[in-house]
């Protein structure tokens, strides 16, 4: 890959990613040399549940919505893959079909490593095995945390925690305010939390009354992170 194809912010997102930045320079260079830049419009389908895995992907700009369809036919959002994050390695390891649908959320730039190149990277760099093992251990810990929160924490605490995460991942700070760049409707937030849009709307109104957030069309603005952290700890 010619890194000049990426814009400066896109390249910075990849290079500063918490996982990627800890790799050796040789491994980072080899990954980037094999990656192809792919720019996609909002709502583009990357992979479908049940597909044979063919690619390992890093997000350089935008986001990727990972979702599934419930038995009742309802679309359920599980997470949004943020800039600097790599995904798709699990199915490349075990050879089983993709477990979820993946679509772009907003204009998105991806770095795509094809399966043969991914296998060659593993063959040439033992370091990559260990790094991906640590990455998947972290994913597993986060999954356990989410399950625990779902079963033990009230919706207000889970919503506050989710907003804080979005602010860290997509926030742009202007003075005392942090505007979350990722455009999410209240229905999108509700899907992430396994709740109804009506209940999420009620909780957000409560956050506004407490001066913790301001709700704008398709966006959230964090006014007071300390207040949100207090709600998350209730």
C-alpha positions in Angstrom: 0.0 0.0 0.0 1.2 3.5 -0.8 0.6 5.2 2.5 0.3 8.6 0.7 -3.1 7.4 -0.6 -4.4 7.9 3.0 -5.1 11.4 4.2 -3.0 12.6 7.1 -5.9 12.1 9.6 -6.7 8.6 8.2 -3.0 7.6 8.5 -2.9 9.0 12.0 -6.0 7.0 13.0 -4.3 3.8 11.9 -0.9 4.5 13.3 -2.1 5.7 16.7 -4.6 2.8 17.2 -4.0 1.3 20.7 -3.4 -2.2 19.3 -1.5 -1.4 16.0 0.8 1.2 17.6 2.2 -1.5 20.0 3.4 -3.7 17.1 7.0 -3.6 16.0 7.9 -1.2 13.2 8.8 -4.1 10.9 5.3 -5.7 11.4 3.5 -2.4 11.0 5.3 -1.8 7.7 4.6 -5.3 6.4 0.9 -5.0 7.2 0.6 -1.6 5.5 2.6 -2.8 2.5 0.0 -5.6 1.9 -3.1 -3.5 2.7 -5.4 -1.9 0.0 -7.2 1.3 0.6 -11.0 1.0 0.1 -13.3 4.1 0.4 -17.0 3.4 0.8 -20.2 5.4 1.1 -22.6 5.3 4.1 -24.5 2.0 4.4 -22.3 -0.1 2.2 -22.4 -3.8 3.0 -19.0 -5.3 3.8 -19.8 -8.8 4.8 -22.9 -10.9 5.5 -23.5 -13.4 8.2 -22.6 -16.9 6.8 -20.1 -15.6 4.2 -16.7 -17.3 3.8 -14.1 -15.0 5.4 -11.7 -13.5 2.9 -10.4 -10.2 4.4 -8.9 -8.7 7.5 -9.9 -5.0 7.9 -8.7 -1.9 9.6 -10.8 1.2 10.0 -9.0 4.4 9.0 -12.0 6.7 8.9 -15.7 6.5 9.7 -17.1 3.4 11.4 -18.4 -0.1 10.7 -21.7 -1.2 12.2 -21.7 -4.8 13.3 -25.2 -6.2 13.5 -27.5 -9.3 13.3 -31.1 -10.0 12.8 -33.1 -11.5 15.7 -35.5 -14.4 15.3 -38.4 -11.9 15.1 -36.7 -10.2 12.2 -35.5 -7.1 14.1 -32.1 -5.6 13.2 -29.9 -5.6 16.3 -26.7 -3.5 16.4 -23.9 -5.1 18.5 -21.1 -2.5 18.2 -19.5 0.2 16.0 -15.9 -0.5 15.0 -14.1 2.8 15.4 -11.1 4.3 13.6 -7.8 2.6 14.5 -9.5 -0.8 15.1 -8.8 -4.0 13.1 -11.4 -6.8 12.8 -12.3 -9.9 10.9 -9.4 -12.0 12.1 -11.5 -14.5 14.1 -13.1 -16.1 11.1 -9.7 -16.1 9.3 -8.3 -18.1 12.2 -11.0 -20.7 12.6 -12.1 -20.8 8.9 -15.8 -20.7 9.9 -18.4 -18.3 8.3 -18.8 -14.7 9.4 -21.0 -14.5 12.4 -22.6 -11.0 11.8 -23.4 -8.5 9.1 -21.0 -5.5 8.7 -22.0 -2.2 7.0 -20.3 1.2 6.9 -21.7 4.0 9.0 -21.0 7.3 7.4 -18.3 7.7 4.7 -15.7 5.2 5.7 -12.1 4.4 4.7 -10.8 0.9 5.2 -7.4 -0.9 5.0 -8.1 -4.4 3.6 -5.7 -7.3 3.8 -6.7 -10.3 1.8 -6.7 -13.8 3.4 -3.5 -15.1 1.6 -1.6 -12.0 2.8 -3.0 -12.3 6.3 -1.7 -16.0 6.4 1.7 -14.9 5.1 1.9 -12.2 7.7 1.3 -14.8 10.4 3.9 -17.1 8.8 6.5 -14.4 8.8 5.8 -12.7 12.1 5.3 -14.8 15.2 4.7 -11.5 16.9 1.3 -11.2 15.1 0.0 -14.4 16.7 0.7 -13.1 20.2 -0.6 -9.6 19.4 -3.9 -11.0 18.0 -4.2 -13.4 21.0 -4.0 -10.4 23.3 -6.5 -8.5 21.2 -9.0 -11.3 21.4 -8.5 -11.7 25.1 -9.4 -8.0 25.4 -12.4 -8.5 23.3 -13.5 -11.4 25.5 -13.0 -9.4 28.7 -15.1 -6.6 27.2 -17.8 -9.0 26.2 -18.0 -10.4 29.8 -18.2 -6.8 31.1 -21.1 -6.1 28.8 -22.9 -9.2 29.9 -22.4 -8.3 33.5 -23.6 -4.7 32.9 -26.7 -6.0 31.1 -27.6 -8.2 34.0 -26.7 -6.0 36.9 -26.8 -2.3 35.9 -29.8 -0.1 35.3 -30.4 1.3 31.8 -29.3 4.8 32.9 -25.9 3.5 34.1 -25.4 1.5 30.9 -26.4 4.5 28.7 -24.1 6.8 30.5 -21.2 4.3 30.1 -22.0 4.0 26.4 -22.0 7.7 25.8 -18.6 8.1 27.6 -17.2 5.4 25.4 -18.5 7.2 22.3 -17.1 10.5 23.5 -13.6 8.9 23.9 -13.8 7.2 20.5 -15.5 9.9 18.4 -15.5 13.0 20.6 -14.3 16.5 19.4 -13.8 18.8 22.4 -14.7 22.4 22.0 -14.2 24.3 25.2 -16.1 22.5 28.0 -18.2 20.5 25.5 -17.4 17.2 23.7 -19.4 16.7 20.5 -19.7 13.1 19.5 -18.8 12.9 15.8 -20.6 9.6 15.2 -24.1 10.2 14.0 -26.5 8.0 16.0 -30.2 8.1 16.2 -31.8 7.2 19.5 -32.9 3.9 17.9 -29.2 3.1 17.2 -28.4 3.8 20.9 -31.3 1.6 21.9 -30.1 -1.3 19.8 -26.6 -1.1 21.3 -28.2 -1.3 24.8 -30.9 -3.9 24.2 -33.6 -1.4 25.2 -36.5 0.4 23.5 -36.1 3.8 21.9 -38.7 5.2 24.2 -36.8 4.2 27.4 -33.5 5.6 26.0 -35.3 8.8 25.1 -36.6 9.1 28.7 -33.1 8.5 30.1 -31.5 11.1 27.8 -34.1 13.7 28.9 -33.1 13.0 32.5 -29.4 13.4 31.5 -30.3 16.8 30.0 -32.1 17.9 33.1 -29.0 17.0 35.1 -26.8 19.1 32.7 -24.8 16.0 31.7 -25.6 16.0 27.9 -27.4 18.0 25.2 -29.4 16.0 22.7 -29.2 17.3 19.1 -30.7 15.6 16.0 -28.6 12.5 15.3 -25.8 13.8 17.7 -25.0 13.9 21.4 -23.0 16.6 23.1 -21.4 15.8 26.4 -21.5 18.8 28.7 -20.2 17.3 31.9 -18.2 14.1 31.9 -18.0 13.9 35.7 -21.8 13.9 35.9 -22.0 11.1 33.3 -19.4 9.1 35.2 -21.4 9.5 38.4 -24.5 8.2 36.6 -22.5 5.3 35.2 -21.4 4.3 38.7 -24.9 4.3 40.2 
